[in-house]
Amino acid sequence: MSVTVSPSREIIITSEPPFKSQGDISAVSLVNVILRHRWMILMLGLAFGLYSGAKSVTSPKTYTTEFQFMPKGARGQSGLGGIAAQLGVTLGGASESSPQLYSDLLETRSLLWPVAQKTYRIRGDSGERTGDLMTIFRIRSPRPAVVRARVINSLKGAIKPTLAAKTGVITTTVQTGNPELSLQIAQNLLEQVNVYNLTRRQEQAAAERGFVERQVDEKRSELRAAEQEMENFLESNRLWRSSPQLSLEYGRLQRVVDMRNQIYTSLLQSYETARIEEVRDLPVITVIEAPELPLDPDRRGGLRKTLVGVLVGLVIGALIAFFRDKMARNKATQSDEFMEFDALKRETLGDLTHPWRPVTRAFGSRRKA
């Protein structure tokens, strides 16, 4: 209710609209909206909470095992890098002992596929089951590529590696619906990490051995050529000590022989080292904590999930309440947007119940045109 005084001192009493202006929103008005729709908000919160709690209780049990390991230091190149630098060849690349490399390796298809192909034995309610992970996970498809992709995705979902940046320790958890299956997958992951890296190191050592072997043959020929040149010089100049010019030439030839002999000797040492590395089968990771059989199932978090569901339901209920209040305000003020929305809503509902109307309107508009 508002009171205005006209120039003729007549008092005019006008009634205010039932709602405030669109821009006049206060904390009290927001609270009023929530209180006005409190039962709807509470019912939605309880419904979402009960659904989340029931889903967590009825979800299947899971068992998690954990293991920790860290890579050992990268093997030395035994002078091969220095020799390669002298020859103008750079042997670069990522560090073989990078913890991030091992952490990423646990999620690669080249490592997970061999793990999936191994044989597993687990005991369940239906008895003992034996087979690879395609059999255990019951993955069936006429296309082998689809089977491979699905079992790898299932493994990725069960494995969670975590890298400690300060210490370089890689902690990996394996979560499945069977405790024995979780343990066996964790053991096979550790074994496959070691096998994969041993194979990679041996292949790299084989490539280095081939490189050094070619250099050994080449430097042996150069050394023999220098020695032959020295021999020819001594046969032709038996009295070279009495001549300053011949003495300088002899010193030059001797330095060439010494330098090529030093390179040849170093390459021979690197060649023997590369041959040893090619057949080395020592472990390349240090297992800090081996995986163990999980005795108890994982906590399902029913209370936490119920509280989260209640919170989500309350938020959704509050949003619906604010939307309904906004629509009520627009309807009360009969704004142009609401009137257009109401007309479009009736038209849309009419089109859904009478599908031929849009076609009739389209043909009618073309005839008029």
C-alpha positions as CSV (number, residue, x, y, z in Angstrom):
1,M,0.0,0.0,0.0
2,S,1.4,3.4,-1.0
3,V,0.2,7.0,-0.4
4,T,0.7,9.9,-2.8
5,V,-0.3,13.5,-2.5
6,S,-1.4,15.3,-5.7
7,P,-0.9,19.0,-6.4
8,S,-4.5,19.7,-5.3
9,R,-3.7,18.1,-2.0
10,E,-5.9,15.1,-2.7
11,I,-4.6,11.9,-1.2
12,I,-4.4,9.0,-3.6
13,I,-4.1,5.5,-2.2
14,T,-2.7,2.8,-4.6
15,S,-2.1,-0.9,-3.9
16,E,1.4,-2.4,-4.5
17,P,1.9,-5.5,-6.7
18,P,2.0,-8.7,-4.8
19,F,5.7,-9.2,-5.7
20,K,8.7,-6.8,-5.6
21,S,10.5,-5.7,-8.7
22,Q,12.6,-8.2,-10.6
23,G,15.9,-6.6,-9.4
24,D,14.9,-6.3,-5.8
25,I,16.4,-9.6,-4.4
26,S,17.5,-9.9,-0.8
27,A,18.7,-12.6,1.5
28,V,15.3,-12.7,3.2
29,S,13.6,-13.3,-0.1
30,L,15.9,-16.2,-0.9
31,V,15.2,-17.7,2.5
32,N,11.5,-17.2,2.0
33,V,11.7,-19.2,-1.2
34,I,13.4,-22.1,0.5
35,L,10.9,-22.0,3.4
36,R,8.0,-21.8,1.0
37,H,9.1,-25.0,-0.8
38,R,10.7,-26.7,2.2
39,W,8.8,-29.9,1.9
40,M,9.7,-30.4,-1.7
41,I,13.3,-29.7,-1.0
42,L,13.4,-32.1,2.0
43,M,11.6,-34.8,0.0
44,L,14.2,-34.5,-2.8
45,G,17.1,-34.6,-0.3
46,L,15.7,-37.7,1.4
47,A,15.0,-39.4,-2.0
48,F,18.5,-38.8,-3.3
49,G,20.0,-39.8,0.1
50,L,18.0,-43.1,0.2
51,Y,18.9,-43.9,-3.4
52,S,22.6,-43.3,-2.8
53,G,22.6,-45.3,0.4
54,A,20.7,-48.2,-1.1
55,K,23.0,-48.3,-4.1
56,S,26.1,-48.4,-1.9
57,V,24.7,-51.2,0.2
58,T,23.6,-53.3,-2.8
59,S,26.9,-52.7,-4.7
60,P,29.2,-55.8,-5.0
61,K,32.1,-56.2,-2.7
62,T,35.5,-55.1,-3.8
63,Y,39.0,-56.2,-2.6
64,T,42.1,-54.0,-2.9
65,T,45.7,-55.0,-2.7
66,E,48.6,-52.5,-2.8
67,F,52.3,-52.8,-3.7
68,Q,55.2,-50.3,-3.8
69,F,58.3,-50.3,-5.9
70,M,60.9,-47.9,-7.2
71,P,63.3,-48.1,-10.2
72,K,66.9,-48.8,-9.7
73,G,69.6,-46.4,-10.9
74,A,70.2,-46.4,-14.6
75,R,73.1,-48.6,-15.7
76,G,76.3,-46.9,-16.6
77,Q,77.4,-46.7,-20.2
78,S,81.1,-47.5,-19.4
79,G,82.5,-44.8,-21.5
80,L,80.4,-45.4,-24.5
81,G,78.8,-42.0,-24.3
82,G,82.2,-40.3,-24.2
83,I,83.5,-42.4,-27.1
84,A,80.4,-41.7,-29.1
85,A,80.9,-38.0,-28.5
86,Q,84.5,-38.3,-29.8
87,L,83.1,-40.0,-32.9
88,G,80.5,-37.3,-33.4
89,V,77.5,-39.4,-32.2
90,T,75.1,-38.3,-29.5
91,L,73.4,-41.0,-27.4
92,G,70.6,-39.1,-25.8
93,G,67.1,-40.0,-24.7
94,A,65.0,-40.3,-21.5
95,S,66.4,-41.6,-18.3
96,E,65.9,-45.3,-18.0
97,S,65.3,-45.0,-14.3
98,S,62.7,-42.2,-14.5
99,P,59.9,-43.0,-11.9
100,Q,57.4,-41.2,-14.2
101,L,58.3,-43.6,-17.0
102,Y,57.5,-46.6,-14.8
103,S,54.3,-45.0,-13.5
104,D,53.0,-44.4,-17.1
105,L,54.2,-47.9,-18.1
106,L,51.6,-49.5,-15.7
107,E,48.8,-48.1,-17.9
108,T,50.1,-48.9,-21.3
109,R,48.6,-51.5,-23.6
110,S,51.9,-53.2,-24.2
111,L,52.2,-54.1,-20.5
112,L,48.5,-54.7,-19.7
113,W,47.8,-57.1,-22.6
114,P,50.4,-59.7,-21.5
115,V,49.0,-59.4,-17.9
116,A,45.5,-60.1,-19.3
117,Q,46.8,-63.2,-21.1
118,K,48.2,-64.9,-18.1
119,T,46.4,-67.7,-16.3
120,Y,44.5,-66.9,-13.1
121,R,42.9,-69.3,-10.5
122,I,40.3,-67.9,-8.2
123,R,37.7,-69.3,-5.9
124,G,34.2,-67.9,-5.6
125,D,30.7,-68.9,-4.7
126,S,30.3,-71.0,-7.8
127,G,33.5,-72.9,-7.3
128,E,37.1,-72.5,-8.7
129,R,37.6,-70.8,-12.0
130,T,40.7,-70.9,-14.2
131,G,41.5,-68.9,-17.2
132,D,42.8,-65.6,-18.6
133,L,41.2,-62.3,-17.8
134,M,39.0,-62.5,-20.8
135,T,37.5,-65.6,-19.2
136,I,37.4,-64.2,-15.7
137,F,35.8,-60.9,-16.8
138,R,33.4,-62.8,-19.1
139,I,34.4,-60.7,-22.1
140,R,32.9,-62.1,-25.3
141,S,33.0,-60.8,-28.9
142,P,33.6,-62.2,-32.3
143,R,36.2,-59.5,-33.0
144,P,39.6,-60.1,-31.2
145,A,40.4,-56.3,-31.3
146,V,37.2,-55.6,-29.4
147,V,38.0,-58.2,-26.7
148,R,41.5,-56.8,-26.4
149,A,40.3,-53.2,-26.0
150,R,37.6,-54.2,-23.4
151,V,39.9,-56.3,-21.2
152,I,42.6,-53.5,-21.3
153,N,40.0,-50.9,-20.3
154,S,38.8,-53.2,-17.5
155,L,42.4,-53.5,-16.2
156,K,42.9,-49.8,-16.4
157,G,39.8,-49.3,-14.3
158,A,41.1,-51.7,-11.7
159,I,44.7,-50.3,-11.5
160,K,45.6,-47.0,-10.0
161,P,49.3,-46.0,-9.9
162,T,50.5,-43.1,-7.8
163,L,53.9,-41.5,-7.9
164,A,55.6,-39.8,-4.9
165,A,57.5,-36.9,-6.5
166,K,60.0,-36.5,-3.7
167,T,61.0,-40.2,-3.1
168,G,60.2,-41.6,-6.6
169,V,58.2,-44.5,-5.0
170,I,55.4,-45.8,-7.1
171,T,52.4,-47.0,-5.2
172,T,49.9,-49.1,-7.1
173,T,46.5,-50.4,-6.0
174,V,44.5,-53.2,-7.7
175,Q,40.8,-53.4,-7.0
176,T,38.6,-56.3,-8.2
177,G,35.7,-58.3,-6.9
178,N,37.8,-61.2,-5.7
179,P,40.8,-61.0,-3.3
180,E,42.8,-63.7,-5.1
181,L,42.3,-62.0,-8.4
182,S,43.5,-58.7,-7.0
183,L,46.6,-60.4,-5.6
184,Q,47.4,-62.3,-8.8
185,I,47.0,-59.2,-11.0
186,A,49.3,-57.2,-8.7
187,Q,51.9,-59.9,-8.8
188,N,51.7,-60.2,-12.6
189,L,52.0,-56.5,-13.0
190,L,55.2,-56.4,-11.0
191,E,56.6,-59.3,-13.0
192,Q,55.6,-57.8,-16.3
193,V,57.2,-54.4,-15.4
194,N,60.5,-56.2,-14.7
195,V,60.2,-58.3,-17.9
196,Y,59.3,-55.4,-20.1
197,N,62.2,-53.2,-18.9
198,L,64.7,-56.1,-19.0
199,T,63.7,-56.7,-22.6
200,R,63.9,-53.0,-23.5
201,R,67.3,-52.7,-21.9
202,Q,68.6,-55.8,-23.6
203,E,67.4,-54.6,-26.9
204,Q,69.1,-51.2,-26.3
205,A,72.3,-53.0,-25.3
206,A,72.1,-55.1,-28.4
207,A,71.8,-52.0,-30.6
208,E,74.8,-50.4,-28.7
209,R,76.8,-53.6,-29.2
210,G,76.2,-53.6,-32.9
211,F,77.2,-49.9,-33.1
212,V,80.4,-50.5,-31.1
213,E,81.2,-53.6,-33.0
214,R,81.1,-51.7,-36.3
215,Q,83.3,-49.0,-34.8
216,V,85.8,-51.5,-33.5
217,D,86.3,-52.9,-37.0
218,E,86.7,-49.5,-38.4
219,K,89.1,-48.3,-35.8
220,R,91.1,-51.5,-36.0
221,S,91.6,-50.9,-39.7
222,E,92.7,-47.3,-39.0
223,L,95.1,-48.4,-36.3
224,R,96.7,-51.0,-38.7
225,A,97.0,-48.3,-41.4
226,A,98.8,-46.0,-39.0
227,E,101.1,-48.8,-37.8
228,Q,101.8,-49.7,-41.4
229,E,102.7,-46.1,-42.1
230,M,105.0,-46.0,-39.1
231,E,106.6,-49.3,-40.2
232,N,107.3,-47.9,-43.7
233,F,108.8,-44.8,-42.3
234,L,111.2,-46.7,-40.0
235,E,112.3,-49.0,-42.9
236,S,113.0,-46.0,-45.2
237,N,114.6,-43.8,-42.5
238,R,116.8,-45.9,-40.3
239,L,118.9,-42.9,-39.2
240,W,115.8,-40.6,-38.5
241,R,117.3,-39.6,-35.0
242,S,120.0,-37.6,-36.7
243,S,117.6,-35.5,-38.7
244,P,115.4,-32.9,-37.0
245,Q,112.9,-33.0,-39.8
246,L,112.6,-36.8,-39.7
247,S,112.4,-36.7,-35.9
248,L,109.3,-34.4,-36.1
249,E,107.8,-36.7,-38.7
250,Y,108.4,-39.7,-36.5
251,G,106.7,-37.9,-33.5
252,R,103.7,-37.1,-35.6
253,L,103.3,-40.7,-36.7
254,Q,103.7,-41.9,-33.2
255,R,101.0,-39.6,-31.9
256,V,98.6,-40.9,-34.6
257,V,99.3,-44.5,-33.6
258,D,98.9,-43.7,-29.9
259,M,95.6,-41.9,-30.4
260,R,94.1,-44.6,-32.6
261,N,95.3,-47.3,-30.2
262,Q,93.7,-45.5,-27.3
263,I,90.3,-45.2,-29.1
264,Y,90.5,-48.8,-30.3
265,T,91.2,-50.1,-26.7
266,S,88.3,-48.1,-25.2
267,L,86.0,-49.4,-27.9
268,L,87.0,-52.9,-27.1
269,Q,86.2,-52.4,-23.4
270,S,82.8,-50.9,-24.4
271,Y,82.1,-53.8,-26.7
272,E,82.7,-56.3,-23.9
273,T,80.4,-54.2,-21.6
274,A,77.7,-54.1,-24.2
275,R,77.8,-57.9,-24.6
276,I,77.4,-58.3,-20.9
277,E,74.5,-55.9,-20.8
278,E,72.8,-57.7,-23.7
279,V,72.4,-60.9,-21.6
280,R,72.0,-59.3,-18.1
281,D,68.9,-60.5,-16.4
282,L,69.1,-58.8,-13.0
283,P,65.9,-57.1,-11.7
284,V,65.6,-53.5,-12.7
285,I,63.1,-52.5,-9.9
286,T,63.3,-52.6,-6.1
287,V,60.1,-53.9,-4.5
288,I,59.5,-52.0,-1.3
289,E,56.2,-53.6,-0.4
290,A,55.0,-56.7,-2.1
291,P,51.3,-57.3,-2.7
292,E,49.4,-59.3,-0.1
293,L,46.1,-61.1,-0.1
294,P,43.4,-58.7,1.1
295,L,41.5,-60.3,4.0
296,D,38.6,-57.9,4.3
297,P,36.5,-56.2,1.6
298,D,36.7,-52.5,1.0
299,R,34.5,-50.1,2.9
300,R,31.5,-49.2,0.7
301,G,31.2,-45.7,2.3
302,G,27.4,-46.0,2.7
303,L,27.1,-43.1,5.2
304,R,29.3,-40.8,3.1
305,K,27.4,-41.6,-0.1
306,T,24.1,-41.1,1.7
307,L,25.1,-37.7,3.0
308,V,26.4,-36.7,-0.4
309,G,23.1,-37.8,-2.0
310,V,21.1,-35.8,0.6
311,L,23.2,-32.7,-0.2
312,V,22.8,-33.2,-3.9
313,G,19.0,-33.6,-3.5
314,L,18.8,-30.5,-1.4
315,V,20.7,-28.4,-3.9
316,I,18.5,-29.7,-6.8
317,G,15.4,-29.0,-4.7
318,A,16.6,-25.5,-4.0
319,L,17.2,-24.8,-7.7
320,I,13.8,-26.1,-8.6
321,A,12.2,-23.9,-5.9
322,F,14.0,-20.8,-7.2
323,F,12.9,-21.7,-10.7
324,R,9.3,-22.1,-9.7
325,D,9.4,-18.8,-7.7
326,K,10.8,-17.0,-10.7
327,M,8.1,-18.4,-12.9
328,A,5.5,-17.3,-10.4
329,R,6.9,-13.8,-10.3
330,N,6.8,-13.6,-14.1
331,K,3.3,-14.9,-14.1
332,A,2.2,-12.3,-11.5
333,T,3.7,-9.4,-13.4
334,Q,2.6,-10.7,-16.8
335,S,5.9,-9.8,-18.3
336,D,6.4,-10.1,-22.1
337,E,8.9,-13.0,-21.6
338,F,6.4,-15.0,-19.6
339,M,3.6,-14.3,-22.0
340,E,5.7,-15.5,-24.9
341,F,6.9,-18.5,-22.9
342,D,3.3,-19.4,-22.1
343,A,2.2,-19.1,-25.7
344,L,5.2,-21.1,-27.0
345,K,4.5,-23.8,-24.3
346,R,0.9,-24.1,-25.4
347,E,1.9,-24.2,-29.1
348,T,4.6,-26.9,-28.4
349,L,2.2,-29.1,-26.4
350,G,-0.4,-28.7,-29.2
351,D,2.2,-29.8,-31.8
352,L,3.1,-32.8,-29.7
353,T,-0.5,-33.9,-29.3
354,H,-1.4,-33.0,-32.9
355,P,1.7,-33.8,-35.1
356,W,-0.1,-32.7,-38.3
357,R,-0.4,-29.1,-37.2
358,P,3.3,-28.1,-38.1
359,V,2.9,-29.6,-41.5
360,T,-0.4,-27.8,-42.1
361,R,1.2,-24.5,-41.0
362,A,4.2,-25.1,-43.3
363,F,2.1,-25.8,-46.4
364,G,-0.3,-22.9,-45.5
365,S,2.5,-20.4,-45.3
366,R,3.9,-21.6,-48.7
367,R,0.4,-21.1,-50.3
368,K,0.1,-17.6,-48.9
369,A,3.6,-16.8,-50.2
